């Protein structure tokens, strides 16, 4: 609705001989008007006119939708909206959330997030990639993008050499390490938990034994070169590890169209290198590519593509993945949701992709900040190690358990799990994507304040009222109080909230909106008796308000991948 009015005002300005972008702002002084235009000072400066005279010219031309119009100060235009126009808009969005979704140019996007390493436990950093990536995927779908998501597992590299060296050290499945073996290879039967412990053991051993580390390097290089027996064994370990990785992503409500990784890029490396080779040159035995530009103000080192031993690295496989995505999907854009510390690396890879013409897609790295503890330092375990995601989930789950009503017995575990994930997700998405933030478990698991549980508590209230009401199709017939008006004016901002979120690829605008809308509703809820209201017109409007608020919160929680609860 506000976008429609902004376009109308821009056309009106053209009729008056002016050219200016119009933004309608919510007014902080409701007694002067619900909204404000502050463009007249800029127009006056641009066209050398008096701002108040410019404002009066605009006011004279406004149509019926603008009411209680007044000019204040040096040319601020304040106004309210025609109530029927506002109610028609609200009623059209009562059950149809698309009314509030911005009309944005459609595009096909591959979004790359997750990035878990095979055979390693997910840590808290993986939570950020998963939460932000999944929410951006859902937001893209909401605004009409064709979204293709890929977990892009880290299923090559040092961890492969670590695990295979540990298996060899234990004397298990030794046929895989015997080049003269001619029989049938056994299938491994490790569990994901066992693999995690084996990796930890191998990592400690190799860190303290250079000979063991050299063996790890040799095995890793053999896998990279395509050693069939090593690859056979490693792919089995990746498949086992992927079971637990999928379970954690499922717990976080993350959906991937593709569950691919670096191994999948192997087959595309030759075709990619054919395009990249003309730009490679030797440096200390390795093959590198210059990606610096004349406009660079900081050092931009060459991109290493092939190591001096002929092995590939992350960059080789990322370039092959970009080539593959172009060939398979022909996307308009590819988004990488990876932490800020990888920004230089992605800039190198993107430039190399453009130089070698690997893709026509626009490549973007949407980085994110770190999770810090209450001490302001990166979130770790008590002994200083990187905190596993499962440990953080358990910590929040225990805090939620303490706050739940004791009489909730049926489905208690399911409700607790949903509240736990809501706590993590809302806290994780509440800050601007690129900034670091402090994670306070006690604060963010509270049922009051700006938290996931508070939003879900509001949902419980909304659903309880709707379930108790007789009718199911309500209309907003009138606006009877300032509490109702505040809610409706907040809802008129929703389209611009979604527009900013998809523009900046950050979900904090949505979490802010959810908290503000929930707070306004709870103020209304504590002021009026809804179901016992005797005035039927007013009661109908109250229940219409409940319906539209629930519709907004329900759909926005779905964007954030937060599940609702019926009790808590």
N, C-alpha and C positions, 0 to 999 in steps of 0.2 A: 504494500500500500504506500509506504513512504517513498519507495523507488518510483512508483507511478507518479506521485506528487512532485518529486524532484525533476522528473522528465518534463512534466507539465510546466513547472516553473522555469526551466531552462528554455523551453519554447516561448514562454511568455516574455522572457528577457530579450530574446531575439526579435520579437515583435516591437519591443521598445528600443531596439537598436543596440542592445548590450550582448556581450558574450561572456559567460562565466559558468563554471561548474557549481552546481547547487548541492549543498548538504543540509538536510533538515536535522536540527539538533533538539534533543529533549531539553525542556526548560527546567531550570532549578527553582524557578518561582512560578508555581502553578497558578497563583492569583493573577499573573500577567498573561499566562497562556500555557498550553501544554507543550508547545514546540516553539522554536525560535529560528529565524534566518538572520545571519550576521554578514551577509554578502555586500551590504550597501556601502560600507566603508571602502572595501576593495574596488567596487564599481566606481565610486566617487573619485578615488585616486587615479584609476585607469582612464576615466573619461572626463576628468576635471570638472566634476559637478558637486553640488552640495549633497552629502549622504542622506539627509532627512528628506530632501526633495526627491531623490532617487527612490527612497523607501515609499514615499507617498504615491509616486507613479506606479510602483508595483502593486501597492495595496488597492488602488482604484481598479485594477484589472483582475483581481482575484475572483474566482468563481464561487459557487454556493458551498463548496466543500470547506472553505475557510470561514470560520466564525470567530466572533470576539476579537477581531484583528485590531492591533494597536501598534503604534511606533513609539519606541522608548529610547531615551538617551540619544546617542549620535547616529541613530538609524537602525536600531535593532527592531525587527518585525516579529511580534509575538502573535500567536493565534491558537485557537482551538479548532476542532474539527466538527463538522455537522454530525450530530449523534446518529442519524439514520445511516449515513455513509460509513461511519465507524462500525456500527452494529452489523451492517450487511457484510463488511469485511470479516469481522470476528465470526459471525455465523457460518460464513463460507469455509472457515478453517476449523470449525467445531470438531469435525471428525476427519477432515481432509488436510493432513499436515503439509501436503505439497503446496498449499496456498502460501506457506511461509518460506518455501525453498527458493533461493534466487535463481533467476534464469541466466545460466552461464553457458558459454560456448562449449559444446561437447568435444571430448577428445578421448583417445585410447592411451591408457597409462599402465606401464609395468611398474609395480612398487616392490622394492627389494628390502625386506626387513626380517628380523629374526636373528640370523647369523650365528646360531649356536654351533659350537664345535663338537663334532662327533667324539664320543668316548669321554667327554668332559661334562661335569655338572654345570647347569646354567647358573650364572651368578646374577647379582642385582642389576648389572648393566644390561643384561639381556631383557630384563623386565621393561626397561625404558624403550628399547627398540620395538619390543612386541606391543606394548600399550600404545605408543604413538603411531606405529605403523598400522596396526589394526584399526585404530580410530580414523586415521587418514584414509584408509581403504574404504571404510564404511561411509565416511563423509563424501568421498569421491563418487561412490555409488548413488548416494542420496541426491547429489546435484546432477547426476546423469552421465558421469564418466563411465567408460568401459574400463574397469579396473582388473588387472591381472596381477595376482600377488605371488611372490616367491620367497620361501624361507631362506634360500641360498645357504645351505649348511657349509661349515668349514670342515669338509671331509677329506682334506689332503693336508700334508705338512708334517711338522715334527711329532704331533701326537700319534700319527700312524707308525712312525719308526719306534716311538716309545712303547706302544702296546705290543707290536710284533717282537721287539727285543725282549720284553717281559715274558711273553709266551715261550720264546726260545730259551730264556734263562730258566724257566720253570720245567723245561723238558717236556712240554705239552705240544701236541700236533707237530712233531718234529719233521714229518714228511714234507711240510711246506718249506722247510729250510734245507732239504736235501735235493741238490740239483740232479742227482741220479735216480730219484724216486720215480718208479714207473706204474705204481698201483693206483688205487682209487683214493682220492683225498676225502678225509672225514669232514663232516660239517661240524662246526664248533657249537658248543651248547652253553656258553657263558650267559649270565644275566646282565642287564644294564648296571646293576649295583656292583657286580663283580668287576666289570670293565672299569668303572670309576675308581675302585680301590686299586686295581692293577695299574692304571695310569698314574695314580698318585705315588705308588711304590716305585715305578720305573722313573718317574721324574726326580724323586729324591736320590735314587741310586745313580742316575746319569749326571746329576748336578755335582756329585761328590766323586765321580770316577770318569776321568777323561777317556779311558779306553772304552767304557760303556757308552759314553756320549758319541764317540766316533762310530761305534756300531749302529747307534740310532741314526746318525747322519747317513751312513751307507745304506741302511734299509730304506730310509725316506727317499733317497735318490733313486734307488732301484724301483720303488713304487712309481715315482714320477716318470721314470723312463719306460714304464709299462711292463715290468716283470710280472708275468701272468700268474704265477703261483702266489707271489706276495699280494698282488691285486685281488686275487680270489679270496684270500684270507682276510684282507682288510675290508673288502666290500661286505663280507659276512658280519664283521664287527660293527661296521657303520649301520647295517640293517638292525642289529640288536640295539645299538645305542639310540637309534631313531625312535624306538618304541617309547623310551622314557622321555625323550625330547618332545614327541607328539603329545604325550600325556600332560606335560607341563604347559604346552601351548594351548591344549584343549581347556585346561583349568583356567587359563587366562582369557578364554573365549577368542582365541586367535584362529583365523581361517586362512589357509594358503591354497591357492589354485594349483601351485607347483611346489612339490617338496623336493627341489633339486639342490645341487651343491657343486663344488668345484670339480668333482669327478665327472659330472655331466658335461663340463666344458672341454674335456680332453679331446673329444671327437671333432671339435670345431677349431682347435688350435692350428692345424695345418692350413685351413682356408683363411683363418685370420692372419697368420704369418705371411701368407702370400700377398696380402694387401699392405701389411706393415713393413715387410722386408726392405722396400726401397728407402725407408726413412731410418733404418737401423745402421749403427756403426759400432766398431769395436772400441771398448774402453777397458783396459786391464783384463783382457780376455773375455769379458762379458759383452753382450749386445745391448746397446742402450739407444734411446731416442730423445732428441732434443724437443722440449715442449715449451721453452721460454718464449716470451713475446716482448716486443720493444717497449710496450707500455708497462711492463712489470716494474714495480718499485721494490720488491723483495726478491731474494734469490730464488730461482726456480730450477732445481737440479734436474738433470736428464732422468728419464724414466727407465729403470732397469727392466728389460723384457726377458732376456735369456741369461742365466748365470754362466759363469766361465766353464762349469762342468757340463753345460748343455741342458741343465735342468730348468724347468719352468718355476715361476713364483706366483704370488697372488696376482700381480699385475697381468701376467700372461693369461691367466685363467679368467680374470675380470674382462680383459679385452675380448677374449673368445666368447664369453657370456654375452657381452654387448652385441657382438657380431651375430650370435645365435638368436638373440631376442629380436634383432632387426629382421633376420631372415624368416623367423617363425610368425612374428606378431605385427611387424611394421608399426610400432607404436609412435604416437606423437611425442610422448615424453617418457623418460625412465627416472623414477625417484629412488634414491638410496636413503634409508633412515638408519643412520649410523652415527656414533658419537662424534663430537666436534673435533676430537684429536686426530681424526682421519681426513681432515679437510684438505691438507696439502696433497695427500696421496690421491684423493678423488679428483682434485684439480689437474694433476698430472695425467691420470687415466682418461679423463674427459677430453683433455686437449689432444692426447694421442689418438683417441677415437675420431675426433673431428679431422685431424690432419690426415689420417689414413682412410677417411671416409668409410668407417665401419658402420655408421648409422646416420640416418637423417633425423633421428629423434633428438629432442632437447634433453640434456642430461643434467640432473639436479641432485645435489647432496643436501639433504635437510638434516643437519646435525643437531644433537641434543647435548645438554649439560650433564653433569654428574650428580648422583645422589649422595648427599653428605649427611653425616650423623649430626646430632645436636651439638657436637663440639666443632662443627664447621668443616670437618675433614671428611674425605671420602668414606662412605659407609663400609665398615669392616666388622669382622667378628671380634670377640673380646680378646683373642690372642693376636689380633692384628692382621689376620688373613682376609682374603676376599670373601665376602659373605655369599653363600649359596642362596639362590632364590628360594629353594625349599625351606631354608632356615628362616628367612624373612616371613614367608607365608605362615609358617608354624607360629612364629612370634605374634603376628597379628591375630591369628586364629585364637590363640589363648586369651588375648585381650578382649576379643569379641565375646568369647564364651563367658567371661566374667560379667559382661554387661547385658546379656540376653535374659529375658524373663524366665524364671525357673519353671513356670507352668507350661512352657513350650517344650513338649516332649515329642509329639509326632513331627517328623520331618526336621528335627532340630539340626542334625548334621548338615543337611542340604541348605537350610537357612543360614547357618553359621558360615558355610563355605561361600555363599553368595555375598554375605556381608564382608567377609574377609577380602574377596577379590574387589568388591566395590571400594573398600577402604584403600587398597593399594592403587587401583586405577585412578580414582578421583584425585588422590594426593599426587600421583605421578603426572597427571595431565593438568594440574591446577596452575602450574607456573608456565611462563612463556617457554616454548620448546627449547630454545638455545641456551637458556640460563641454568646454572647449577641451583639446586634447592636443598633445603634441610628437611630430612624425613624424621618427623617426631612420631613414633608409634602410638604413644598415649594420646596425643592431640588428634591425630588423624583417624583414630578408631573411635573417637567420641561420637555419641548419638546427637550431640548439639554442636552448633558452629558450622563452619565451612568444611564439611566432610561428606564422604560417600554415604555413611550410615544416616546422616541427617536428611539427605535427599531421599533415601529409600524410606525413611520414617514418614516423610511427607507423602510419598507414594502410597504407603499403607493407609494413611488417613483418607486420601482421595478415593482409593478403591473401596474402602469401607463404606463411605457415603454413597458412592454409586451403586454398590451391591445392595444397600438397604433401600434405595429409592425404587419407586414403583415403575415409573416410565424409564425408558432407555434412550429416547431421542428428545433432547431438550433444545430450546433456543434461548438466546439472550434477548430478552424483550425490552429491557431498560437498564440504565445505570443508576443505582440508588445510593451510592456512597462513594466517598473518596477512596476507600480501601479497594472497591471494585475497579474504579477508574485507574488507580495506580497499577493494578494487575494488567488491565487491558492496554494501557500505554506501554508497559514493559513488553507485552507480546508484540506490539507493532515494531519493536526493535529487532525481532528475531531474524528477519531476513538479512539485515545488515550484519548481525552477529555471525550467521553462517557464511556470509560473503567474506568477512574478514578472516574467518577460520580457514577457509579453503585458499584464500589469497596468501596468508602468512604460513600456512601449513602448521598451525598451532591450535591446540584445543582449549587453551585457557579462556578464550572468549566464551566458549560453550559452558565450561564449568562455572565461570562467573555468572553467566545468565541463569543457569540452573539454581544457583544459590540465591540470587536476587529474587527470582520468581517464586522459589519455595518459601523464602522469608516473607514476601508479600502475601502469599496465600495463607501462611500460618497466622499472620496478623489478622487477616480477614476471618479465618476459622475461629480464632479466639475471641472475636468480637460479635459474631452473629450465630444464631441458632438456625441452622440450615434446614434440616428435615422437619423441625417443628414450626417453621414460619407459617403464619396463617394467611398472609396475603399471597394468593396463588400466583399472581404475576411476578411478584418479587421472588417467590420460591422457585418458580420456573427459571428465572434469570440466575439465581444462585446456583442451581444445578447445571445450567448452561456454563457458568463460570467454572464449576468443578470439572466439567467435561473437557473444556478447552485447555485448562491448566494440565489436566492429566495427559491429554493428547500431546501437548508440547513436551512435558517431562519424559513421558514414555518414549517418544521418538528420539529425543536427545540422549537419553540413557542408552538407547540402542546404538547410536553413533559411537558412544564411548565404550561399547561392549560391556555394559554393566547390566546384569540381570536383576529383575525386580523380585521382591518378596511380598508375601501377604501378611506376615506377622513378624515381629521382632521384639 
